[in-house]
Amino acid sequence: MKQRLFILSQYLLPHHLLSRLIGCAAECRAAWFKDRLIGWFAKQYQVNMSEARVEDLTAYEHFNAFFTRALKDGARQLDASPGAILSPADGAVSQLGPIEQGRIFQAKGHSYSVLELLGGDVERASPFMGGDFATIYLSPKDYHRVHMPLGGTLKEMVYVPGRLFSVNQTTAENVPELFARNERVVCLFDTERGPMAVVLVGAMIVASIETVWAGLVTPPKRELKTTRYDEAARAPIALDKGGELGRFKLGSTAIVLFGPQQVQWAAGLVAGSPVRMGQALAMPRNA
């Protein structure tokens, strides 16, 4: 009954209004408020501040600055294996595996369309048909910056409007097409392993998503928006393997897609496996 009520609430709650209100609170600079909030959060979720560049909880100007905190140099080592594809974030593997018949496995009994995930454009989705995916869930305690699994040149960014369902295991098992329904930012790159997509998926109380090249991406007007970066009028944007790609201001999920026969997920990785940014998520299939 409790689970049913939770799922029902996900459909009834005003997702965007609630998320924007919480986003405003997360930007509050009043010391009496932000220090209490940050202190409670760090204790509640057992956040490891010893690896943060700024360890003093009261030094952050607001909650969002704490939540998107930078780590000390060397806190995350990049796997040096030749050709290694890196985990883009700290968190846990939600699912990973092949993209079959144009669909990505979400949870038992549920899958969703690659075409819809990437914004409904057939040309954009076609390179990933028959390829592979990995879905990484970032919990509240995790480091919330997202990094490049491989070095690449940005080709296109797509903001896709949608709902803001929570993205925990319960919603994954009960909300059909969850990741293709939520608000998201699709980042498409050309890499040494062909096209790569990194999709930053919003969720309940995720106040915004940022990228290093465009800054704040959400919330804009909630309408589909595509920005091309491979046009002659724009200088190319190239990001190194392990370089910062973007960040979540409160929570969520990153999904990585590759084309057919490009990657082999690391042995031992299964749903629920913990991962850290920089560890080997996969190796080249045809190196």
Stockholm file with secondary structure:
# STOCKHOLM 1.0

chainA/1-287         MKQRLFILSQYLLPHHLLSRLIGCAAECRAAWFKDRLIGWFAKQYQVNMSEARVEDLTAYEHFNAFFTRALKDGARQLDASPGAILSPADGAVSQLGPIEQGRIFQAKGHSYSVLELLGGDVERASPFMGGDFATIYLSPKDYHRVHMPLGGTLKEMVYVPGRLFSVNQTTAENVPELFARNERVVCLFDTERGPMAVVLVGAMIVASIETVWAGLVTPPKRELKTTRYDEAARAPIALDKGGELGRFKLGSTAIVLFGPQQVQWAAGLVAGSPVRMGQALAMPRNA
#=GR chainA/1-287 SS CHHHHHHHHHHHSCHHHHHHHHHHHHTCCCHHHHHHHHHHHHHHTTCCGGGBSCCCGGGSSSHHHHHTCCBCTTSSCCCCSTTCEECSSSEEEEEEEECBTTEEEEETTEEEEHHHHTTSCHHHHGGGTTCEEEEEEECTTSCCEEECSSCEEEEEEEEECCBCCCCSHHHHHHSTTHHHHBCEEEEEEEETTEEEEEEEECCTTCCEEEETTTEEEESSCSSCEEEESSSTTSCCCEECTTCEEEEEESCEEEEEEECTTSEEECTTCCTTCEECTTSEEEEESCC
#=GC SS_cons         CHHHHHHHHHHHSCHHHHHHHHHHHHTCCCHHHHHHHHHHHHHHTTCCGGGBSCCCGGGSSSHHHHHTCCBCTTSSCCCCSTTCEECSSSEEEEEEEECBTTEEEEETTEEEEHHHHTTSCHHHHGGGTTCEEEEEEECTTSCCEEECSSCEEEEEEEEECCBCCCCSHHHHHHSTTHHHHBCEEEEEEEETTEEEEEEEECCTTCCEEEETTTEEEESSCSSCEEEESSSTTSCCCEECTTCEEEEEESCEEEEEEECTTSEEECTTCCTTCEECTTSEEEEESCC
//
